[in-house]
Amino acid sequence: MMAATKPTLLSAEEALEIVLRVIQRLPPVTVPLHDALGKVLAEDIRAGDPLPPFPASIKDGYAVVASDGPGEYPVVAEARAGSDGIGVTVTPGTVAYVTTGGPIPDGADAVVQVEDTEQVPGHSHESKRVRILVQTSKGVDIRPVGCDIEKDDVVLISGQRIGAAEIGVLATVGRTMVKVYPTPKIGVLSTGDELVEPTTGCLSRGQIRDSNRAMIMAASLQHHCEVSDFGITRDDEEGLEKIIDTVISAGIDILLTSGGVSMGDKDFVKPLFHKRGTVHFSKVWMKPGKPLTFAEINSEPADKMRMKKLFAFGLPGNPVSCLVCFHLFVVPTIHFLAGWADPLPFRVQARLLQPVKTDPVRPEFHSAIVRWELNKGLGIPGFVAESTGHQRSSKILSMKSANALLELPATGSVMPAGTSVSAIIISDISTAAISKTSSSPGPASHIERFRTQELSVAESHNAEFRVAILTVSDTVASGAGPDRSGPRAVSVVTSCSERLGGAKVVSTAVVPDDVSKIKDVLQRWSDIENMDLILTLGGTGFTPRDVTPEATKELIEKETPGLLLVMMQESLKVTPFAMLSRAAAGIRGSTLIINMPGNPNAVAECMEALLPALKHGLKQIKGDKREKHPQHVAHAQAASMDTWEHSHKLAYGSGKDSSGCSCCH
């Protein structure tokens, strides 16, 4: 007995290429204008007449003979929008009142807006007169015939999707019937002896409610398809074949089955597809969704005129795998059949908000929530991606709220937070941040993250000192490596908050080693957002790309060399290479800016060295001249002592000075 041939495992990209190569665009149909929304045009649309079809006024005002100039003139007629203006003639020395969109009377060659005129008082029995206050010129405030659309202009081309604006264009040119590509008819079928209807109240042992059918029907309706429900069929070959005949006779374009495509002895879907047509592939090298089958089933209609193709997808039975395969393969099929020029999934680049472990064997399509944030860690707007949590093909909750699938390579490694990844958008991303409550378990839900952000913003107004932290690194900014210094600095400032007088980190950013980008963030934080303290991390060494001090020195107004000295002394205790630091520190307005090393440990060492005096320095920058060291003794109250005597005692250890601060020494 010959062994069964092992199916070839295609990548997701290769499998989709096969699908798009096999399927055929549906023949065009003619539909009424109100049914054309969302569909793709199958013909060019030409204008049968010009727009406007007559010279029209751009403003409410008076149609005049431009050469008449300013003066008083009788109003001989009115030409309002909607009237034909027939029989109205403006001669030199007369004017006619016109409204926006109204026809320009014969003889007039310009319009003077109402704001540049005055009514001339007169008796009711007298004809109206108006005073023209400005000199105009020929053609002013008149739309010539065809200035918007000329007769026979192509206003829409075949292949364009019809949105609200296109409906307006079609109505403008009088097209009430339009030739379009129809959206496909989809049939949905679930297979499995274990499945029962969702209406089943009490489940027997071994039963589960059928979620896939309802889910896939809803997903198909989201793409404006006509959907037919073919119910649940048991794992029975004969019964399944009868259902296929019913599907064919119903004129279905795409059949979606779920379950019955794996390797069990009751999985009859794939063998039936082989029997009734051509199976193009039955496995895809991806996670989730490996047991995916795509086939075309031949059907001969009763009139013998044309062989109709039925395209069938055997979707996996696990709900997450089922929905992922729908988005990756069925949606592009729907788009192609419906005439889309580019049926491929819409992708964006997004940065991970948390580390993600990749599968070591198969490329993964990871459920996530993608949203636009004004500051994605780079000081610039961009998309960020947050995992929906633990991923498992049977765990439908992991797809809840997901609007994207992250394309993750099979490396078996951890992709650090900040890494840029490709995200396939599967639903509307504009509502990603609307919900404020969630019952989902797990500490990393995106709802909790939004609460944290809101709390930090509220607390920032109550903080004594507002701190911003800027990581300067080409590696981190490009997504090639994680930001280890920034989170460490946030942690250090948070743990030292009380010793710093209630300091709180209210903003963070990452920029590359670029002077202009560093300056932009520092200037915004100090001049616009009025931060009290800015800590920069990295870019203070000797390499050509180390430019943080240069950017800082261009902005600071007062240098603070003492802070640098203390940091240098502390760092030299750890490594002699600390002497290579070129850090700068100083004050800009009411903001203290300090350059620190990029090493996460060095950040903690430098902060510890600065803590004894940093709070007092920040208060002094705010203008509190009374802020002194806690042990400070006012000069007027200090015991008198000869300066040389005091110095001699300190030098030879014969006296200890613990009663005064350094300003008394």
Steps between C-alpha positions, in 0.01 A plus 500: 500500500641836397546764766295816463684790342597758763329834426729782399510769767470844349572828669202731553629726221532209255155368590339841443677532165343171393155612610521829309634322192215245494196715575322707237334838526118484497323628186368856530138581580297819464350634822303809605701789639388435859636143481841600363659618827811299589519323167762535225419668170515277192482788249627852444248773580478802268316827555209550260493876555726767648500615862386764554279489192467881510718788628429498876558747779755401764353737762187683601530844340428702189570409140655805337674625192855522633590810298224702672708527820380626841177704523124479548303270268144380467435131577317385189447131586580207730665171398477255787631145519239274342370756254600487136580872468327501161392842392726678748751733337746738662595802293764762579377715787286224656557205734314181594487329838641142491536227762772241538460244220250714314532559123680814382263717292587579142715811466662473849869406514582518874347467848553741790438332836233642729765605755636751245166668438247723679126523461388848391196613704192581294123492492326165478346583163841576351726236347780376722836665470838383629833671549800303366802586718788327318647474156479145368627334184359270240441141617527566875284262713352325197534125435521455122314219323687169551758641741444206738422224249509532123266307275634146428759519781579162660399564860547146636704213360445127501652340809420784739319412822178690547481701821274785604688755285479272194125461555484880491693510172273238344193694604654822365542353152158334511608135518228317692599152374862393535700199381699354791668181613272323748616380839511120516231278647639303791374174646603400853495143628622342823593134527535281805302248707585698815335824382160624614320827433586800720138493621564173682452571870646192669796328337533123511837339554718544192294784352610856426304792360583592141673840518687489170194521278357808669846661512581442133156611386544823695848551354361447148220750559761756612638476146154565348454147368170320455521211747312169507494275806526128421492396862687213666569173325613186680824322425330302226633481147165451328329780692785736429481428126128583496576833668760578233237440229263737681775762520568473127134530407473813717751683279755545775838647397702414813434208733647524848505186711648475847634176642551169325827598327750351741635142509221312684317203350175700510639803317315470169518855369838474331431163329170637370672807358742265322208303361302798375777726376862600545670542837779756458642466851400342830760628745669835556818557701359751745375535856210483559321351199725223372217262388353736237365361173424692181321340205293586195191289443361466151127530447311479174184712493175369361516716187838345403613846398781574741699306755468683832793487739441449871801596710514313828703555815521227759569712808646344815260406780675691776330843513813718505654303211169526315475879532869562428475297176186692406682833527817383325345305210124547470497880526750542210286252302189709566683813390634339182164358393342839570740676262750660739819606323706410809337222702795446735460561874565853627819520705660759727825505697448510875730485803446237767385634835627190681743215427354214292636144485503360148439141397823309426352307205218678317444866410221633721206731448465644848172664605553857614344841548657767279434864565645838413686678778629854494826388663611144432827538690669694220355840573297463179155354418470140385324165527558284807397136544391330819460123521158372605677258732570128494434361152343161439308381193203389710489811721251731329539757782847577364333644189261720698568870429780406258517721191828372358715194443870554565727317256766342720795298364577148621810575709409360840636817658344787692428809292562791740260784559554774244567258213334605175278225353263466207135503604213382278196710582189281530244749632444868572791642700325828581308343790800328662519740794132573563419235761580594859395183681591138452429169663791328331744331736867578502711793610606611154163590353499810282221649712718497812776669304269786405398542863862523598561768240203703617609472863850613421369803313275593792780450752744706292307816584533423873869405485742745662751435223415367153774283350555397137744231386654492152683192375747590225588194292504411131451135594191553714349761268525265200346210691816291472534474877306557823511812716654388827614840628164678475297256713786484754504879528123507547534241775780694674310831494183329623679330789666830597186710459474608863870584527459710186210692651218313329652463152312294243591390148226636274657455156751274326634486147764335283692681225795401280846653545410810303555855628186648345272224630651520849458878502140479380396282793702693760363831377141377499530353850663812646326783312151359436437225753699675776671195644697558821766237430610332178737204511663393174644150481784410263699671228766655729806302389772546239348330193400716201130435571522615865348848468275540803732758669517708183119508472465584871761778502321676214192532721613557859529856629690431825749219554500287816851351515464386861243238403734360236787489749300300753382253234857460371633431849236236563550331162880489541448280805356238264708534184794713382324535165265749665760767424405465132158651564436836334167559674347845524256642755330833539186706533266616225230730629363315802612155381811313614651279229755233595684263262552153648676191363303243303599212727195405714716447811673834450163675505432370851852593617476854369156559647616376839791745489274793410220430748641691800479833318270449200173584677644824634638593159160441335328721757752776445445484124131555572598825675500401867803696621431391858563135413821397675663185627305357800805564726541856377550764772420856405817711480360755743448227760825310448772516764778731395828332410808617322506353151866392525444344840197312366697371201795393720273297729334321209833423331663349808193327635501708816146613440186351351248709320159348502299805583509681171465435131764541234413863444652582842835336423 
